[in-house]
Amino acid sequence: MSMTAEKTPRHAPTRAGKRRPWHNLEAEQVLAQLRVSMENGLSSAEVAQRRAEHGLNTMTVSKQQSALLRFLLQFHQPLIYILLAATVVTLFLREFTDAVVIFAVVFVNAVIGYVQESKALEAIDALARSMTAKALVIRDGRRQNIHAQELVPGDIVLVQSGDKFPADVRLVQERDLKADESALTGESVAVEKSLAPVAPDSMLGDRLCMGFASTVVTYGQAKGVVVATGDHTEVGQIQQSIAGAQSLETPLTRKIREFSHLLLWVILALSAAVFGVGLLRGEDAGETFMVAVALAVGAIPEGLPVAVTIMLALGVSKMAARQAIIRRLVAVETLGSTNVICSDKTGTLTENQMTVQRLVTGNQLYQVTGLGYRPEGEIQAGNQPVALASNQALKLCLQAGLLCNDSALVEKEGKWTIEGDPTEGALEVVAQKVGFQRTQLEQEQPRLDAIPFESEYQYMATLHGGSRRVMYLKGSVEAVLERCTGAMLADGSAGELNREAINEHVARMAGDGLRVLAFATAPAAEHQTHIDHSHTATNFVFLGLQGMIDPPRREAVEAVKLCQQAGIEVKMITGDHAITAAAIATQIGLKGRHQHGKLVAVTGKQLQQMPEPELQDVAERVSVFARVSPEQKLRLVKALQARGKVVAMTGDGVNDGPALKQANIGIAMGITGTDVAKDAADMILTDDNFSSIEGAVEEGRGVFDNLTKFIVWTLPTNLGEGLTILAAIVFGSQLPVQPVQILWINMTTAVLLGLTLAFEPKEPNIMERPPRPASEPILNRELIMRTLLVGALMLLAAFGLYLYEMQHGATTAQAQTVAATALVVLEAGYLLNCRSLVRPMRDIGFFTNPWVFYGIGAMFLCQAAFIYTPLLNRLFGTSPLDGGQLLRIFGAAVVLVLIITVEKHLRMRNPQNAQPA
């Protein structure tokens, strides 16, 4: 943030970076506008004044909801409102047992929901932690180490290899500076910095004269002037985007909410009608009200919120076994409805490990096998291994890449990593793949001197001793060819330098997204110990080319194929270059717009100019987006959502945070992911493997299928109970089932019977069908008809058996116990039919889900206690039953199972009526 006459408060909505494109100004202009000397820095008095205006170099932390508020929000559901009202009224009417049971149901549901949803987002804290602890500055004419939070705009800071930029900095001096900005921009290769200003509309990754807060210096050193601190840095703006992104409701929560509202009005209308009819008949108002409460309690699926929560929690454990940790419970189901996955490239679809894949020596092209930093693989020509002993040019090209190199390949606990520049690391890995050992080579040819890489010259050179003195050259193709007068052939002899053929190889490799480096060698004087640019001007022999790329994960290719086969679009949104992004997307097999046989990549600069309707169209049709800023990632996710898409966004960098939170489900990488990405996400992949997403999608679809089965199973019971109460009103009889008995049925059957459906195996075709449309209701027309049929059958069984018992001399308590038990046994029978909504039992296997039978057994034991234990007889107004009464109950259940089996068979004869689950 600049210090100018037009002062802006620290928390002003517009930041300095937007008002002044510092990257578009010369370094001298920036220093002048910030009124600071590069040699002396700011004075203590100026620092104090600017800190008073701009505050500390920290980011604003948004206030989280209190634990109490989060617990109280668990009661914020339409169906819960009815139960709470019923609790209050039953207390007022001194029906204490009913009141306690009703409130216990509500309270248990709230506790389960609170425990599962208690993890709040910590993205702001993670961003604050990403700021460096210390900074080296020039103040009052001397160097000082200060805490990074004390920085102010105008401070002169110094950084070197290994440091993090402590704020956003306009570089004023640099020497061979490279920075790893992958967490911020998504670009996998370290960025070579320069001092030259760039266009004002340049994308973040193209602002080479800037250093950004929390990015890491990988090479060189620099001096710069702070232009933005705290909330006004690029990473601070990402924080604001995360804080401003909406947490969207999932398809399941929306459908449950819509279903709950519909059910609420239906239940209230029926209860009001019952109460009104009772009053018109001149019946007691208190008794009539309890009848209305009984209807409400019977019709409300009290077990639904608890069952949904527990079934989702079981889905969480299943996904954890497949390397996916769920942070937000409803994300389990959202995966099942996802129809677009927007994936970051670096570290998500790719290895995030630069790898040499092609070499060219003596005009011969070679392929390299093996991915990543693990030195396993071989060099091949025409799928056959190459013998280095017979190819001197190839041998020296690899040797040059290993010795003209400042990186180090390190193995720690079985994991291979690079210390230094990833590009140089790739050169060492390919040399080790064919047997070169760096330590041995350095003993044979010790380095005597070196010219480090400088952006002005675009090459690095080293001088080596040993049996003879030799120089190696590594750099851009243009810079190396300019210094070469010949080329080495495979047998080691000198040949003509064919620049045209070399440039054709370079063009092909670059077109496939590879970064190409050229290598050359030249003899040195016998006693030479020093090397400078005069020694590297000419007379070098061209050795060859090495082309490298951050390669796609093998498993990601198969995962993308499976996702697209399942009707899920996969889109790549990255900060990397367009050619590289399109090449990787083609290798992975993404579907999308093609041009000249290659995928079309749309850049952030193009997106910047697009109005919203055009952006939505492009977001839907194109599958590769490159050089994209964090704000544009967010826009793309919103554009897809505006087209009705259920969007999953994967990523691992700070730059992915806002889009991860905005997406219907954000998926972060557990190993390479930044704290910001993890805390903004709904799901974390513990193995950083894109293929784990496919497994999680499969589990999510299975969870939704089983939830649908549970709802199809539980609704007819509630309908049957409600209809039974209505029938009693119509016929002017006593209630066949008391309200407290209905609560017993709803809660015990939901847990002991309904939840067993959570363990139902996934349908065999689950990843062959398209994603479930977000607008599609939970129940289709056929399942609604089945619900009405089963509800009517339960009414006939419960009310019919109640009337039969009353007519044959049973007490009211006995008749009500028969009706309540009939509902339980009929539910158990219907449960067997709901294990698959379309396939018969013989197809799914009778014992493929043993939990169903464990649940039925446990329910029958509980129901036996309900019928025969004196304590429960007193609490619930029940009475023991004889063998004849139990026989009639089980006979009714058999009839219901047979009728539903026939209905399912008839519906299966018409494939158009088949429900996927």
N, C-alpha and C positions, 0 to 999 in steps of 0.2 A: 504494500500500500504506500503510495508516494506522499512525500511531504511537500505540499504546494500551498499556494494562497487559498485555494478552494478546499478547505478542510472538510473531511467526511468523518462522521462518527464511526467508531470501530465496528459496530454491528449494522452499518448501513446496508441496505439490500443489494446495492451494486458494489462490486469489488474493484480494486485498482486495476487488476488484470483485464477487466472488461472495459474500463474507461480509457486505459492506455495500454495498447499492445506493446509491452516492453520488448518483445522479441523483434519488433519492427524498427527499433531505434538503435543507433550506434551506441557503443559502450560509453563514449564521452557524453552523449546526450542524456543517457540515463543518470550518470554521475552528476551532471549539471542540474537536472530536474530534481534530484534527491538532495542536492546541496551538500555533497560529501566529497572529501579528498581521498583518492585511492591510497595515497601514502600514509596519511594521518588518521583516516577514518573519522568517526564522529567523536565529539568531545563528551565528557560525562554529563555536562549540562544539557547538550542536545539529546542524549539518550534518555535522560529523565523526562524531558519535555515530550519526546515522541512516545515514550511508554505511557505517559499520562493520557495522551490522545488515542493511542492504538491498543493499549493494554498488553498483556503478556502474549507470547507466542504459543498459545494453547488454543484448543478447540472447545467450543461450547458443548457442554454435556446436557442433553435433554432430560427432563425429569421423567422417571418411570412411574407407572401406576404402583400404588402401595399394595402390599400383600392383602390387606383387608378389602380394598376395592376390587382386586382380582377375584377374591373369594365371593364377594357379593354379586359380581357380574355372572357367576355361575347360576344364579337364580333368575337371570334376565332371559327367560324363555316363556312363550305364550302358554304352553301346557302347564308349566310350573306355577304360573299365576293362578290358574284355576285350582290347583291342588292347595296352594297357600290360602286362597280364599275359603276353600272347603275346610281347611284346618281351623281357621278362625271361627267359622260359623258352627262347626261341630263342637268346638270348645264352648261357645256361647250357649249351645243347646245341651251342654254337660254330657256329650257323648265322648268321654275322655279316651276310651280305648281306640275308637275310630280316629280321633284327632292325633293321638300319638303315632299310630301306624301310618297315617297319611303323611305326617311331617317327617317321620323316619325315612320314608321313601325319598322325599325331597332332599333331605339332608345328606343321605348317602350319595345321591347323584351329584350334589354340589361338591362333596369332598373328593370324589373320584375325578371329576372334571378339573378341580383346582390342582390336584397333585400332578395331573398329566400336562396342564397348561402353565405351570408355575415358572418355566424358564422364560424370562424376558430377554429381548434383544440387547446385546452388549456392543453393538457396532461402534457407537460413539467412543466408548472406553478403549476399544481396540485401535481406533484411529489415533486417539491421544497417545497410546503406547507406541505407535509407529514413529512418533517424532523422536529424534535423537536426544540423548541426555546432555551431551556436551557440544560446544562449538568453539572453534578457534577464530578469533576476530582481531581486527586492528582497531583500537580505540585510543584516543589521546596520543597517537603517534607510536604506540607499541603493541606488540602481540599479547593477547590475553586469552586464557581458557575460561569460558563462562558457561552457565547452564543455557541450553538451547531456548528455554522459555523466556529468557531475558532479551532475546534478539528483537530489534525494531527495524522498520523499513529504513534503508540507508546504511545499515551496518555492512562493513567490509568483512567477508568471511573467507577462510582458506580451507580447501579440502584436498585430500590425496587418496590414493588407492586404499580401499577398505572403509572409508568414511561414508556416512549418510549425509545428504544435503539436509541441513537443519531447517530450511525455509525455502521458499521459491527465490531463486537467485538469477540475476542477469550476469553472465560471465563477462569479465573484463580482461582477464588473462588466463591462458590455458596452455598446458604442454601435454600433448598426446592424451588428452582426457577422453575416457570412455565411461559410460554409465549404464548400469543395468536398470532399465525402466519397465521391465516386463510386468511387474506388479501394478504399475500405473497405466501403461499403454497396451500391454499384451504382446509387445514385440520381443521375440525370443533372443535376438542377437543384441549384444551390448552396442549402445549408440555412440558413434564417434562425434564428439562435440567440436564446435568451432565458434568463432567470435562474430562471424558475419550475420547481420540482421536478416530476417526472413519476412515473407509477406504477412501482412496483418491477419489474413484468414487462414494461416497455416494450421494444420492439425497439431495436436499436442506432441505426437511423436516426431514431427518435422521441425520443432522449435529447437534447433541444434545449439543455439546460443544461450539456452536456459538450463538451469539445474532445478529439479523439482523436489520439494520436501518429501522425505522418506525413501527416495531412490538412492541407489548405492553406486559409488565410484569404484569401478573395477580396474582402472588403469590410469596412470598419469596424475597430474595435480592441476589445481586451478585456483584463481582468486575471483570473487564475484561480489556483487552488491545485492543485498536483500531488497526485493521489491514487493514481497507479500508475506505476511505472517498469519499464523493461526487460522481462523475461519476463512481468510481471504486467499490462502494457498490453493493450489489445484486439489490437493488431497482434502483440504477443508471444504471445498465446494462439493466434493464427493460425499463428505459427511452430511452436508445440508441436503443433498439429493436423497440420501438414505433416510434421513429424518423426515423428509417430505413425501417419500414414497408411501403409497397406501398399502396396508395389509388387506389384500382382497379376500373375500369369502370364497370358499371352494365350491365346486359344483354340488358336493354332498351337503355342506352347510346351507347352501341356498335352497336346495330341494327340500331338506328337512324343515327349513324355516317356512317355505311356501306351504308345505304339507301341514305343518303345525298350525299356521294361521287359518287354513281352510278347516281343519279339524276343530279348531277353537270356536269358530263361528257356528259350525254345525252343532257342536255339543251345547253351546250356550242357547242356541235356538231350540233344540230339543228339550233341554232342561227347563227353559222358560215355558215351553208349551205344556210340559208335564205339570209344572207348578200351577199354571193357569187353569188347566183342566181340573186339577184337584180342587182348587178354590171354587170353581163354578159348580162342582158337585157338592159343595158344602163340607168338604173334609177338613180335618184339623190342619191349620197352617203349618205347625211345627212338623207334623208327620209328613205332610205333603212336601215340605222343603227337604226332608231327609230322603224322600223318594227321588227328588230332583238331584240331590247330591249323589245318590246311588247311581243314577243314570250317568252323571258326569264322571264319577269314579270308574264306572264300568266301561265307558266309551274311551276314556283317556288311556293310551298305552304307556302307563307309568314306567314300565321296564324299558321302553325304547331309548331314552337318553342314556341310561346306565348301560344297556346292551351295546349301543353304538360306541360308547366310550371304551368299553372293555374289548369289543371286537377290534377296534382300531388299535388298542394297546397290544393285542395279540399279533396284529399285523406288524407292529413295530418290532416285536421280538423276531418274527420271521424274516424281516428285512435286515435286521442286525446280523443274522446268520449269513446273509448274502452281501455283507460288507457295506450296508447302507444304514447309517444312524439317523433316526427321525427325531427332529427337535420339536416339531409342531404336529400334534396328533392327526389332525385332519389331512395332513400332507400324504398320509398313507393312501387315502381314497383318491386324492387329486391326481396322483400318478396314474391311476387306472383310467382317468378321463382325459389325460394329456394327449393333445393331438399335434403339438409343435414342441420340439426341443431346440432351444437356441444355445449353442455350445460355444464357449471360448475355444480357441485353437491351442495355444501354448500350454502344455502340461495337462490338457484335458483330452483332446483328440490326438495330441502328439506326445512324444516322450519328454519334451523340454530338455533334450540332450542333443546338441549338434552332432551330426554323424556324417562322415564322408561316405558317399554312395557311389560316386563315379570318379575314375581317374583317366587321364589321356596322356600317353607318352608315345613318342614316335608315330604319331597320327593313329594310334590304336586305342580304342575305347575299352575300359575295364569296369566291371561292376564289383561292388564291395558288399558282402553279406554281413549280417549282424546289425543290431540296432542299439543305440544308446552308448553309454560310456564303458560298458563291460567289454574288455578286449577279446571278444570271441567272434570269429568269422573268418572269411578268406577273400582273396581277390580272385575274380574269375574273368575269363574271356570266353564268350560263347558257352556259358554254364560249366566250363571246365576250370579247375584251379590252375593258377599261373605259378610257374617256378621262377622265383626271383633270380636264381643263379644264372639263368639264360636271358635275363632282361635287365641290363645295366642301367638303362634310363629310368625304368620304373623303380629300381632299387635306390638310386640316388635321389629321385623325386620324393620318395618316402623319407629318406634319410635327411634331406633338406628340411622337410616339414617337421621332423622331430628335433633337429638341432637348432634351427632358426626359430626358436620357440621359447616363451617365458612362462608357460603354464605348467601345471603338474597334475598327473593322474594319480589319485589316491584311493586306496581301498580302506574303508572303515566298517567293521562289523558286517562284512559281506556286501556292502554297498559301495559302488564306484562313483566317485565325484571328481569334479575338476576344481583345482585351485588356480584362479586366474581367468583369462578370457576363454569362453566356451568354444570359440572358433579355433583357437590354438589347441585347446584340449582335444578337439576332434582329430586334428592332425597327429597327435601323439597316440590316440586310440588306434587309428588305422595302421600306424607303423607297428604297434605292439601286436596287432592281429596276425601279422606275418612273421613275428619272431624277433623284431628289433627290441633291444633293451636299452633304455635311455642311459642308464648308469654306465653300461659297457661302452656305448658309443662315445659318451662324454670323456671317458678315460682314454679311448683311442684318439679322439679328436677334441681335445679340451678347447673351450671357448677362450679366445684371447681378447676380443673386443666386439662391440656391437653398435649398430646404429638403430636406436629404437624407432618404432613406427611413428611417423609424423603425417598428419593429414595433408600437409603441403606436398610431401613426396610420395605418399601412398605405398610405401614399402618398408620392410625391415631387413637389415643385413647383418650377418655375423661373420667373424673371422675365427678360423680354427687352426690349431697346431696339429702335431702328430708327425707321421712319417713324411707328410708334405703339407704345406700351408694352403688352405683353401677358403674361399668365401662362398656363402650361401645367401640367396636373395629370395624373399617371399613378399608378395604384395598383389596389388590389382593387376589385371592382365595388361592394361595399357602401360603401367609404369614398368613392369618387368620386360615386356617385349621391346620397349623403347631402348633398353640397355643390352639387348641380346644381338649377337651377330651371327649366330648359328644355332643348331638344335642337335641334341644327342639322339642317336638311333638306339634301337633295342640292344645291339651288340656293344654299345659304348663308343662307337665311332662317331665322328662329326658328320653332320648332314646340313642340308639347306634349311633355313628358317622359313617355313611356309605360313606366313601370317594369315592368309585368307582361310586356310584349312583350320588353323587354330581358332580364329574368330567364329567360324561356323560351329565348331564344337562348343564354344563359349555361349553362342546364341541359343543353341539347343538346350544346354544345361540351364541357362538363365530362364528360358521359356518354361522349363519344368520346375521353376522355383528354387533352383540350387544357387547357393552363393559360391562363386568361383574364385579361387586363388591360383596364381601362377608361381612357378618355382624355377630358379636358375642357379648356375654355379660358375665360378671362375677361379683360376689359380691365383695365389698371392705370392708376393716376393718371399724369398727363402727366410729372411730374418724379420719379416714384417710383424709388428705387434700392435699396430694402430690402424683403424679404419675410419674413413670419413666419406662424404658424398663424392669427393674427387675420385676415390677408388672404385666407385660403383657406377661411374658414368657410362661405361661401354665394355665390350669384349666379354660379355657373359654368354654362356651356352644355355639355351632353353632346355629345361628338363621335363616339364609337363604341367598339367592342370589337376587340381583336386576340387571336386564339386561336393558341397555339403548342404545339409538341410536338417531341420528338426523333424525327424520322420514321424509318420503316424504310428500309433500303437497297433500292433497286429490285431489285438482283441477288439479294438475300436472299430475296425473295418467290419468284422462280423456283427458287432452290436448295432452299428448303423444299418446294416442290411436287414437285421431282424426288426428293428424299429420301423423302417420304411415298409417292410412286408406287413407289419401290423397296422399300417395306415397312419403312422406318425411321421410328420415332416421333420427333418433334421436340418437346421440352419447353422452356419458358422458365422459368428460375429467376433471379429478380432481387431486388435490394433496393429497387426503386422501388415506388411506390404501386400498389394493386390495380387501380384504375380505369384508370390509365395502362397498366399491363402488359396487362390484358385487351384494351384498345383496340388496342394495337400488335400483339398476338397475332392479333386478328381481321383486321387489315389485312394481316398477313403470310400469313394463311391456315392457321394451325395448326388441327389437328383436336383435338377434346377434348370435355369435357362442356359443354353449352350450357344457358343459362337465359334466357328472354325474348329469344331471338335473339342472345345474346352469350355469349362464352366465360366459364366460371366460373373465377375466380382464388381459390386458397386462400392465405391469409396465413400468415406465420411464427407469428403468435400462435395461430392454429388448430392448426398443426403441433405447437406446443409442448405442447399438451394431449393429443396422440394417443399411445396405446400403440403398440408396434412393429407388431403385425399390422395395425392400422387404417392406420398410416402407409404400410405396404407396399402396401395396397390403393389408397389415395389416390394414392400416387406412380405407380402403374400406370395409373390411370384418368384423372387430371387432367393437363392440359398446361400450365397457367400457375400459377406460384407466386410470390407477391409479398411484399415487406417481409420477406425471408428473411435470416437471419443466416448468417455463415460456417459455424457449427456445424450449422445446419439444412441448408445446401447439402450438407454432408458426409453427413448422415443420409439425405437423399433419394437421393444416389448409392448409398449402401450398401443402402437399401431396394430400389432397382431391381435391384441386383446379387443381392440375396437372392431375388428372383423369377426369377433366371436370365438377366437381361438383360446384354448386352455394351454397356457405357455409354461413350460419348464425351462429354466435358465441355468446353465452350468458355468462355473468359473472358479478361479482361485486367487485372483488379484484384487488389490484395493479398488482398481477400476471397475470391477464387476459388482461391487457392493450395491449400488442403487438399483441396478437391473435385477439382481438376485432378490431384493426385497419386493420390488414391484411385480415380479413374475408370480403366477399362481402358485408355483413351487420353485424355490431357489435351491440349487444343488451345488455345494462347495466341495472342494478337494480336501481330504483330511490330512494328507502328508505335505503337499506343497502349498496348500491353501493358506492365505494370510488370515490373521485373526478377524480382520474386517469381513472377509468373504464368509468365514464360518459363522460369525455371529449374525450376519444378515440372512443366512440361508435357513431353509426349512429342513434340509436333509444334507448330511455330510457323508461322502464316500471314503471309507477308511483305507481303501487301496488305491485311491486316485484313478480308478479304472472306469472308463466310459461304459464298458460292458456291464458293470454293476447296475447301471441305470436301467438297462433292458431287463435285468432280473427284478429290479424294484418295480418297474412298470407291470411286469407279470404278476408280482405279489399284490400290487395295488388293484389290478383288475380282479384278482381272486377275492380280495377283501370286499370290493364293491358287490361282486356276485353274491357273496355270503351275506352281506348286509341286506341285499334285495330279498334273498331267501328268508331272512329273519323277519323282515317287514311283511312279506307275503304270508308268513306263518302267524305273526302276532295280530295283524289287523282283523282277521275273521273272528278271533276270540273276543276282541273288544266290541266288534260289531254284534256278535251273538249275545254278549252280556247286555249291551245297550238295548237290543231288540227284545230281550227277555224282560227287561224292566218296562219297556213300552207296552209289551203284551199284557203285563200285569195291570198297567193303568187302563188299557183298553177294555180288558175283561173284568176290571174292578176287583181283582184278587190281591192277596198279600204278595209281597216281593218274594219271588222264588229264590233269590240269593241276596243276602244282606251286603251293604257297602263294605264292611270290614272283611267279609268273605271274598268279595271281588278283589280287594287289595291283596289278600293272601294268594289268590290264583294268579293275578297279574305279575307279582314280584317273584314268587317261587318258580313259576313256569318259565318266566323270562330268563332267569339265571340257570336253572337246572336243565331246562329243555332247549330254549332258544339259543343259548350261548354255545351249545354243542355244534351248531351249524358253522361256527367260526373255524372249526377243525376240518370242515369238509374239504376234500382234495380239490385242486383247481380242475376246471373242465379241460379236456384234452385239446380243444381248439382255441384256447383262450388268446393266443398271440397270432391267430390267423384272421380274426375278425377286426373290423375297423374300430377306432375309439368310439365310446358311447357319446353321442352328441350332448353338449352341455345343456341344450334346451329340452332334451327328452325327459319326461317325468320319470319318477322312480318306478311307477307301475304303468304298464301299457293297458290297452283296452281289454285284452284277454285276461290279464291278471286281475283287473278290477272285477271282471265278471266272475272269476273264480272266487275272489274275496266275498262277493255278494252271495254266491252259491253256498260256500262253507259257512258264512255267517247265518244264513237261513237254516241250514242243516243243524247248526249248533242251537239255534233258537228252538227248533222243533224237538231236538233231543232233550235239552235242559228243561224247557217249559212243559213239554209233554210228560216227561218222567216225574216232574214236580206235581202236576195235576193228577197223574196216575197214583202216586203215593198218597196224596191227600184224599182221593176218592176211596182208597183201600185201607183207611184207618191209621195211617202213619201220623205221627205228631208233626207240627210245623217244623221243628228243629230237624227231624229226620228227613222230611221232604226237601228242605233247603240244603241239607248235607248231600242228598242224592243229586240235586241239581248242580251244586258246586263241584262234586266229584265227577259228574258226567262231563262238565266243561274241561276238567283236567285230563281225563282219559281220552276225550276226543282230541284235545290238543296234542297228546302224545302220539295218537294214531296219525294225525295230520302231519306231524313233524317228519315222519318217514317219507311222506309224499313230497315234502319240501326240500329234501336233500338235493334234488335236481328239479328245476321247474319245467323241464321238457322231456327228460329221459326217464324211462322206467327203472325200477330198482335193479332189475337183472343186468342192465347196462352199466350202472355205476358201481355194482358190487355191494352185496348186502353188508359185509363187514369192513368195508374200506374206511369207515369212520366209526371205530368202536365207541367213541365218546358219546354218540347218540344213545347207545344202549346203556352206558353207564349213567347217563343223565336221566333216562326213563326209569331205571331202577331206583336212583336216588329220589326222584320225584314221587314214585309210588310209596317209598318208605316214609317220606315226609307227609304224604297224603294219608297214610295209615295212622300216623301220629295225630294228624288233623281230625281224623274220624274217631279214634279210639282212646286217646289220652285225656283224662279228666281236665288237666290244665288248659289244653287247647279247646276242649269242649266249652269251658267257661269263657275263655277269651273271645272265641269266634262264634259262640252260639250253635255249636254242632252237636251231633248225637251219633252213637254207634249204629252201623248198618249190618243187616244180615246177608247171608249168601245169595238169596234171590234178588235182593236189590243190587248187589254188585254184578250179578250175572246180566241183569237188564242193562246196566251201564255199559259193560264191555260189549254186549250185543249191539248197542247203538254205535259204538266206536267202530266196530267191524263194518257196519253198513256204510258209515261215512267214508272209510278208507276205500271201500269198493267203488262207491260213486265217484270219488275224486280220481281213482285210477282209470276208470272208464272215460271220464272227462279229459284226462291228459292224453289218453290213447286217441280219442277222436280229434283232439286239437293237433296232435302230432301228424295225423294223416294230411293236414294242410300245412306244408312247410312255411307258408307266409305268416302263420300265426305263432311260429316258434320263437320263444324268448331266448336270447343268447345264453342266459345262465341256466 
